[in-house]
Amino acid sequence: MNVSYTFIDSYKLQITDDVEKYIGEIEFPTDGIVIKFINSIDSKNLLLLEAQTKLTQHLERSGIYCPIPVFNKYGESYRSHILDNKIHAVRVYKYVNGETMNKVKINSEITTNFGYYVGHLTTILKKFNHDGFHRSHLWALEKCPEVLKFVEVFDQEKQRQTIKTILNKFHSDVLLKADHLEKSIIHGDLNMNNIIMKDNKIFGIIDVGDVVYSFTIFDFAVALCYLIMHEFKDNNAKLSNVQINNFVEAYEKQYRNLNDFEVSIVHTCVCARICQSLVLGKKSSLRDLANSYILSTQKNGWRALEELMNIEEDKFVMLLKH
């Protein structure tokens, strides 16, 4: 049996024997399990833990493959453990077998498949709601202006000013005009490491830790953001190499056409997400200097952001719709 461990805040704990007690006589999933430690803040939010459990069940019933909590012999979806005097919820999830999209060479077929999948997921999430996801969450795109208080993590004034300009624009052009945007439960972090593929097709998603009730268009924008950033792993990357139109057309066929206001804010939303990721990633890297993923994201993010800032918004709209 495959056993994978996910550790929050760098905790490492051997709990194999405890897992056996936790599961009891329940049969392990065929593909294996993931043991995940929830951070101490979310572990206190019992309504959120319930919401995450019910969401994964809803996704599974709807044909979206994702890690499902394994209930223990007491009918519980998690148990609590004390680590360094903090209580952490520990969950056993069914393992979703496959490879992450981050490891795959993206072509037009995969880009189209990604657009269809995001549109399909949006349709399914629109049919689900839970009070536990009506929350404030720093990684939610609508909260990205709040990361301005951490902008001093960057030494260069030019970088700080770029982030301030973009996030202030996001606040004025998106949040202050968002009255007519539809809202729903969204995944919140459709990055390439959370997309699972099999046989060169998208098979499922992982990580519902950033799910919130927010503006529906934000899942589209975040997914497009990471599709663009993935391209910039290549030193010779260009924005024109990203088949944005394929992604948009597929999304619209599966969900619905974007309206004029939604189209007009996508560029700002994509840039704002990159800024949010850069700031929070840099903040995390100061605590974990050896984290190669965070460091590589910084490099790719700044390169992508620079090119996005150099393209006029009306020309970016043409990439979306033509």
C-alpha positions as CSV (number, residue, x, y, z in Angstrom):
1,M,0.0,0.0,0.0
2,N,1.2,3.5,-0.8
3,V,1.4,5.8,2.1
4,S,2.1,9.5,1.5
5,Y,2.6,12.1,4.2
6,T,1.7,15.8,4.0
7,F,3.3,17.9,6.8
8,I,2.2,21.4,7.7
9,D,4.7,23.8,9.2
10,S,7.5,21.3,8.7
11,Y,6.2,18.9,11.3
12,K,7.4,15.3,10.9
13,L,5.8,12.6,12.9
14,Q,5.8,8.8,12.5
15,I,2.1,7.9,13.1
16,T,1.8,4.6,11.1
17,D,0.8,2.7,14.3
18,D,-1.7,5.4,15.2
19,V,-3.2,5.3,11.7
20,E,-3.8,1.6,12.2
21,K,-5.7,2.4,15.4
22,Y,-7.5,5.3,13.6
23,I,-8.7,3.1,10.7
24,G,-9.4,0.1,12.8
25,E,-11.0,-2.7,10.8
26,I,-11.7,-0.4,7.8
27,E,-10.1,-1.6,4.6
28,F,-7.4,0.7,3.2
29,P,-8.1,2.2,-0.3
30,T,-6.5,0.2,-3.1
31,D,-4.3,3.0,-4.4
32,G,-3.0,4.0,-0.9
33,I,-3.5,6.9,1.5
34,V,-2.3,10.4,2.2
35,I,-1.9,11.4,5.8
36,K,-2.3,15.2,6.1
37,F,-1.7,17.5,9.1
38,I,-4.0,20.5,9.0
39,N,-2.5,23.8,10.2
40,S,-3.4,24.7,13.8
41,I,-5.6,27.6,12.8
42,D,-7.9,25.7,10.4
43,S,-7.9,22.8,12.9
44,K,-9.9,25.0,15.3
45,N,-12.5,25.7,12.6
46,L,-14.8,22.6,12.9
47,L,-17.3,24.0,10.4
48,L,-14.6,24.3,7.8
49,L,-13.4,20.7,8.4
50,E,-17.0,19.6,7.9
51,A,-17.4,21.7,4.8
52,Q,-14.2,20.2,3.3
53,T,-15.5,16.7,3.9
54,K,-18.9,17.3,2.4
55,L,-17.3,19.1,-0.6
56,T,-15.1,16.1,-1.5
57,Q,-18.1,13.8,-1.2
58,H,-20.0,16.1,-3.5
59,L,-17.2,16.2,-6.0
60,E,-16.8,12.4,-6.0
61,R,-20.5,11.9,-6.6
62,S,-20.3,14.4,-9.5
63,G,-17.4,12.5,-11.2
64,I,-14.6,14.7,-10.1
65,Y,-11.7,12.6,-8.7
66,C,-10.2,14.1,-5.5
67,P,-8.8,12.9,-2.2
68,I,-11.7,11.7,0.0
69,P,-11.3,11.5,3.8
70,V,-11.3,7.9,5.1
71,F,-13.7,7.7,8.0
72,N,-12.4,5.9,11.1
73,K,-14.1,3.2,13.1
74,Y,-15.8,5.9,15.1
75,G,-17.3,7.5,12.0
76,E,-15.0,10.5,12.2
77,S,-13.2,12.1,9.3
78,Y,-10.2,13.3,11.3
79,R,-8.5,12.9,14.7
80,S,-6.7,15.6,16.7
81,H,-3.0,15.5,17.7
82,I,-1.0,17.9,19.9
83,L,2.2,19.0,18.3
84,D,4.4,21.6,20.1
85,N,1.4,22.5,22.3
86,K,-0.8,23.2,19.3
87,I,-3.8,21.1,18.2
88,H,-3.7,19.8,14.7
89,A,-6.4,17.9,12.9
90,V,-5.0,14.8,11.1
91,R,-6.8,13.3,8.2
92,V,-6.3,10.1,6.2
93,Y,-7.3,10.7,2.6
94,K,-7.6,8.3,-0.3
95,Y,-4.6,8.7,-2.6
96,V,-5.4,10.0,-6.1
97,N,-2.9,8.2,-8.4
98,G,-1.4,10.1,-11.3
99,E,1.1,12.9,-12.0
100,T,0.7,16.6,-11.5
101,M,0.1,18.9,-14.4
102,N,3.3,20.8,-13.4
103,K,5.4,17.8,-14.7
104,V,3.7,17.7,-18.1
105,K,4.6,19.5,-21.3
106,I,1.6,21.7,-22.0
107,N,0.3,21.6,-25.6
108,S,-2.9,22.8,-27.3
109,E,-4.8,19.6,-26.5
110,I,-3.9,19.8,-22.8
111,T,-4.7,23.5,-22.7
112,T,-8.1,22.9,-24.2
113,N,-8.7,20.0,-21.7
114,F,-7.8,22.3,-18.9
115,G,-10.3,24.9,-20.0
116,Y,-13.0,22.2,-20.2
117,Y,-12.1,20.9,-16.8
118,V,-12.2,24.3,-15.1
119,G,-15.6,25.0,-16.7
120,H,-16.9,21.6,-15.7
121,L,-15.6,22.0,-12.1
122,T,-17.2,25.5,-12.0
123,T,-20.6,24.0,-13.0
124,I,-20.3,21.4,-10.3
125,L,-19.2,23.8,-7.6
126,K,-22.2,26.1,-8.4
127,K,-24.4,23.3,-7.1
128,F,-22.7,23.2,-3.7
129,N,-22.7,25.5,-0.7
130,H,-21.7,25.3,2.9
131,D,-21.4,27.9,5.7
132,G,-17.8,26.7,6.4
133,F,-16.5,28.2,3.2
134,H,-18.0,31.6,3.9
135,R,-14.8,32.8,5.5
136,S,-11.9,35.2,5.3
137,H,-8.8,33.5,3.9
138,L,-5.6,35.3,3.0
139,W,-5.0,33.2,-0.1
140,A,-8.4,34.0,-1.5
141,L,-7.9,36.3,-4.5
142,E,-10.4,38.9,-3.2
143,K,-8.1,39.3,-0.2
144,C,-4.9,39.9,-2.2
145,P,-4.8,43.7,-1.4
146,E,-4.2,42.6,2.2
147,V,-0.7,41.3,1.3
148,L,0.4,44.9,0.8
149,K,1.2,44.8,4.5
150,F,4.0,42.3,3.7
151,V,5.4,44.0,0.6
152,E,8.5,45.1,2.5
153,V,9.8,41.5,2.1
154,F,11.2,42.7,-1.2
155,D,14.3,44.7,-1.1
156,Q,13.9,46.4,-4.4
157,E,11.7,49.5,-4.6
158,K,10.8,48.8,-8.2
159,Q,9.3,45.4,-7.1
160,R,7.5,46.9,-4.2
161,Q,6.0,49.6,-6.4
162,T,4.9,47.2,-9.1
163,I,3.0,45.1,-6.5
164,K,1.4,48.2,-5.0
165,T,0.3,49.5,-8.4
166,I,-1.3,46.2,-9.4
167,L,-3.0,45.5,-6.1
168,N,-4.4,49.0,-5.9
169,K,-5.7,48.7,-9.4
170,F,-7.3,45.3,-8.5
171,H,-9.0,47.0,-5.5
172,S,-10.4,49.9,-7.6
173,D,-11.2,48.2,-10.9
174,V,-12.4,44.8,-9.6
175,L,-13.5,44.8,-6.0
176,L,-15.2,48.2,-6.0
177,K,-17.1,47.3,-9.1
178,A,-17.9,43.7,-8.3
179,D,-21.5,44.1,-7.3
180,H,-22.8,42.3,-10.4
181,L,-20.3,39.5,-10.4
182,E,-21.8,36.1,-9.6
183,K,-20.6,34.3,-6.5
184,S,-20.2,30.6,-5.7
185,I,-18.0,28.1,-4.0
186,I,-14.6,28.1,-5.8
187,H,-11.6,25.9,-5.5
188,G,-9.4,29.0,-5.1
189,D,-6.0,27.4,-6.1
190,L,-6.2,25.7,-9.5
191,N,-2.4,25.6,-9.9
192,M,-0.5,23.0,-11.9
193,N,0.5,21.1,-8.7
194,N,-3.2,20.6,-7.8
195,I,-4.2,19.1,-11.1
196,I,-3.7,15.4,-11.5
197,M,-3.3,13.8,-15.0
198,K,-3.4,10.3,-16.4
199,D,-2.6,9.3,-20.0
200,N,-2.1,13.0,-20.9
201,K,-5.6,13.9,-19.7
202,I,-6.8,15.7,-16.6
203,F,-8.0,13.0,-14.2
204,G,-8.7,14.9,-10.9
205,I,-7.8,17.7,-8.5
206,I,-6.3,17.7,-5.0
207,D,-6.1,20.2,-2.1
208,V,-9.4,21.8,-1.0
209,G,-7.6,23.9,1.6
210,D,-8.2,27.2,-0.2
211,V,-11.8,26.7,-1.1
212,V,-14.0,29.7,-0.3
213,Y,-17.3,31.3,-1.3
214,S,-16.2,34.1,-3.6
215,F,-16.5,35.5,-7.1
216,T,-17.0,32.6,-9.6
217,I,-14.7,34.3,-12.2
218,F,-11.8,34.0,-9.8
219,D,-11.3,30.3,-10.4
220,F,-11.0,31.0,-14.1
221,A,-8.6,33.8,-13.5
222,V,-6.4,31.8,-11.1
223,A,-6.3,28.8,-13.4
224,L,-5.3,31.0,-16.3
225,C,-2.7,32.7,-14.1
226,Y,-0.9,29.4,-13.4
227,L,-1.2,28.3,-17.0
228,I,0.7,31.4,-17.9
229,M,3.2,31.0,-15.1
230,H,3.8,27.4,-16.2
231,E,4.9,28.6,-19.6
232,F,7.5,30.8,-18.0
233,K,9.4,27.9,-16.6
234,D,11.0,28.0,-20.0
235,N,13.8,30.6,-20.3
236,N,12.6,31.5,-23.8
237,A,9.0,31.8,-22.8
238,K,6.7,34.4,-24.4
239,L,3.1,35.2,-23.5
240,S,2.1,34.6,-27.1
241,N,3.2,30.9,-26.6
242,V,0.4,30.3,-24.1
243,Q,-2.7,29.2,-26.0
244,I,-5.0,31.3,-24.0
245,N,-7.8,31.3,-26.6
246,N,-8.0,27.5,-26.5
247,F,-8.4,27.6,-22.7
248,V,-11.0,30.3,-22.9
249,E,-13.1,28.7,-25.7
250,A,-13.1,25.4,-23.9
251,Y,-14.1,27.0,-20.6
252,E,-17.0,28.9,-22.2
253,K,-18.3,25.9,-24.1
254,Q,-18.4,23.9,-20.8
255,Y,-19.7,26.7,-18.5
256,R,-20.9,29.9,-20.2
257,N,-19.5,32.9,-22.2
258,L,-17.7,35.5,-20.2
259,N,-19.5,38.8,-20.1
260,D,-17.8,42.1,-21.1
261,F,-17.0,43.1,-17.5
262,E,-15.5,39.7,-16.7
263,V,-13.3,39.9,-19.8
264,S,-12.2,43.4,-18.9
265,I,-10.9,42.4,-15.4
266,V,-9.1,39.1,-16.3
267,H,-5.8,40.8,-17.0
268,T,-5.9,42.6,-13.6
269,C,-7.0,39.5,-11.8
270,V,-4.2,37.4,-13.3
271,C,-1.6,40.0,-12.4
272,A,-3.0,40.4,-8.9
273,R,-2.8,36.6,-8.3
274,I,0.8,36.6,-9.4
275,C,1.5,39.5,-6.9
276,Q,-0.3,37.6,-4.1
277,S,1.7,34.5,-4.8
278,L,5.0,36.4,-5.0
279,V,4.5,38.2,-1.7
280,L,3.2,35.3,0.3
281,G,5.8,33.0,-1.3
282,K,8.6,35.4,-0.5
283,K,7.4,35.7,3.0
284,S,7.4,31.9,3.4
285,S,10.8,31.6,1.8
286,L,12.3,33.7,4.6
287,R,11.3,30.9,7.0
288,D,12.4,28.1,4.6
289,L,15.4,29.2,2.6
290,A,15.9,25.7,1.1
291,N,12.4,25.5,-0.4
292,S,13.2,25.2,-4.1
293,Y,9.6,25.3,-5.2
294,I,9.0,28.7,-3.7
295,L,12.3,30.0,-5.1
296,S,11.4,28.8,-8.6
297,T,7.9,30.3,-8.4
298,Q,9.5,33.7,-7.6
299,K,11.6,33.6,-10.7
300,N,8.8,32.4,-13.0
301,G,6.3,34.8,-11.4
302,W,8.4,37.9,-11.9
303,R,9.1,37.0,-15.6
304,A,5.5,36.4,-16.3
305,L,4.4,39.5,-14.5
306,E,6.9,41.7,-16.5
307,E,5.5,40.5,-19.8
308,L,1.9,40.9,-18.7
309,M,2.6,44.4,-17.6
310,N,4.2,45.2,-21.0
311,I,1.1,44.2,-23.0
312,E,-1.8,46.6,-23.3
313,E,-5.0,45.4,-21.8
314,D,-7.0,45.6,-25.1
315,K,-4.3,43.4,-26.7
316,F,-4.6,41.0,-23.8
317,V,-8.4,40.9,-24.4
318,M,-7.7,39.9,-28.0
319,L,-5.7,36.9,-26.7
320,L,-8.7,35.9,-24.7
321,K,-11.3,36.2,-27.4
322,H,-9.6,35.8,-30.8
